[in-house]
Amino acid sequence: QEEARLRGVLVDLREALDMDPGFYVARLWLGCAYQLAGQPDRAGEALRQAADAEAGNPYALGYGGWGLGASGHEEDALRVLARLEQQSSDQYVSPFQR
């Protein structure tokens, strides 16, 4: 039953992105759903796209870094972390995003 719900979530999020490809929040949640579905490469790509769409948004960057790390791209994830650390000197960046 949980797998069926997760498949439904993936379909809904992809449909939302078909309607508005720039809706970065849907991309963030799509990345999280892919991670839960055991598809870390797809998760990393969706989260990377969300971070690219919202350049500089700590929320998007933080999830993007998480996706990169979870999909085995440790060096890329560490670069995102360094960027968030640097950003925190100019604006508030929640520890949750770091």
Salt bridges, closest charged atoms under 4 A:
GLU3 OE1 - ARG7 NH1 4.00
GLU45 OE1 - ARG48 NH1 3.00
ASP76 OD1 - ARG79 NH2 2.27
GLU85 OE1 - ARG98 NH1 3.68
